Amino acid sequence: LSLHDALPISGETAYLDAAHGALEGMKVLSSKVFYSDTLCCGRAGFRHIFLEAHRITGEAQWLAHASLEGRLSPATPRPKRCLLQGELGRAYLAERAARPDAYPLPGLGASSAAAA
């Protein structure tokens, strides 16, 4: 995703090509069975990445991928009560999906949300 942000700074379209290649790889990975529903390393995290790709590019395909929940293993542990590995991360995803420009991707801060 930072490669997408490098394009306006540098003007080099090669960054865009590399970013799209990485996102295509994320599409393949997001079709696997997830053993977690978390933001940090589960299916919620993949959905956040697609939301951010949509926010940066405006391309509807990434919003469509963000709306796909993915398959969750029946052996998934009960979520914790925290942002990165629990219920708060899923709730944050729902808010962010409703308004992708209003909330940043955790860890990216202000560079990941529209200026107020």
C-alpha positions in Angstrom: 0.0 0.0 0.0 2.9 2.4 0.6 3.9 1.8 -3.0 0.6 3.4 -4.0 1.4 6.4 -1.9 4.9 6.6 -3.5 3.3 7.3 -7.0 2.1 10.9 -6.2 5.4 11.8 -4.6 7.7 10.4 -7.2 5.6 10.3 -10.4 7.1 6.8 -11.1 4.3 4.5 -12.4 6.5 1.5 -11.7 5.3 1.8 -8.1 1.7 1.4 -9.2 2.5 -1.7 -11.1 4.3 -3.3 -8.2 1.5 -2.3 -5.8 -1.1 -3.9 -8.1 1.0 -7.1 -8.3 1.1 -7.3 -4.5 -2.7 -6.8 -4.3 -3.2 -9.5 -6.8 -1.2 -11.8 -4.5 -3.4 -10.7 -1.6 -6.4 -11.8 -3.5 -5.0 -15.3 -3.8 -4.0 -15.4 -0.1 -7.5 -14.2 0.9 -9.1 -17.2 -0.6 -7.4 -19.6 1.9 -9.0 -20.8 5.1 -8.3 -18.4 8.0 -7.6 -19.7 11.5 -8.3 -16.3 13.0 -10.8 -13.5 12.5 -8.3 -10.9 13.8 -7.0 -7.6 12.4 -3.3 -8.5 12.9 -3.1 -11.8 11.2 -6.6 -13.0 10.3 -9.3 -12.4 7.8 -10.2 -8.9 9.2 -6.6 -7.8 8.4 -6.9 -8.9 4.8 -10.2 -7.0 4.5 -8.5 -3.8 5.9 -5.8 -4.1 3.2 -8.4 -4.2 0.5 -10.3 -1.2 2.0 -7.1 0.8 2.0 -6.4 -0.2 -1.6 -9.9 1.1 -2.5 -9.3 4.3 -0.5 -6.0 5.0 -2.3 -7.0 4.0 -5.9 -10.8 4.5 -5.9 -11.0 1.2 -7.7 -14.3 -0.7 -7.0 -12.7 -4.1 -7.2 -10.8 -3.6 -4.0 -14.0 -2.6 -2.2 -15.6 -5.7 -3.5 -12.8 -7.8 -2.1 -13.0 -6.0 1.2 -16.7 -7.1 1.5 -15.8 -10.8 1.2 -15.5 -12.4 4.6 -13.4 -15.4 3.6 -13.6 -18.9 5.0 -13.0 -19.3 8.7 -11.8 -22.6 10.2 -14.1 -24.3 12.7 -11.0 -24.5 15.0 -10.8 -20.8 15.3 -10.1 -19.7 18.9 -12.5 -17.4 20.7 -11.5 -13.8 20.0 -9.9 -11.6 22.7 -11.2 -8.2 23.7 -8.6 -6.1 22.0 -8.0 -4.2 18.7 -5.4 -6.3 16.9 -6.4 -9.8 18.0 -10.0 -9.5 19.0 -13.5 -8.2 18.8 -12.6 -4.5 18.7 -10.7 -5.1 15.4 -13.7 -6.6 13.8 -15.9 -3.7 15.0 -13.4 -1.2 13.7 -13.5 -3.0 10.3 -17.2 -2.6 10.2 -16.9 1.2 10.8 -14.1 1.5 8.3 -16.0 -0.4 5.7 -19.0 2.0 6.0 -16.7 5.1 5.7 -13.2 4.1 4.3 -12.0 7.7 4.1 -12.9 8.5 7.7 -10.9 6.0 9.6 -7.2 5.1 9.1 -5.7 1.7 8.7 -4.2 1.0 12.1 -0.4 1.6 12.0 -0.6 4.1 9.1 -2.2 6.9 10.9 -3.1 10.2 9.2 -1.6 9.1 5.9 -4.4 6.5 5.7 -7.5 8.8 6.1 -8.8 11.8 4.3 -7.9 15.2 5.7 -10.7 16.6 7.9 
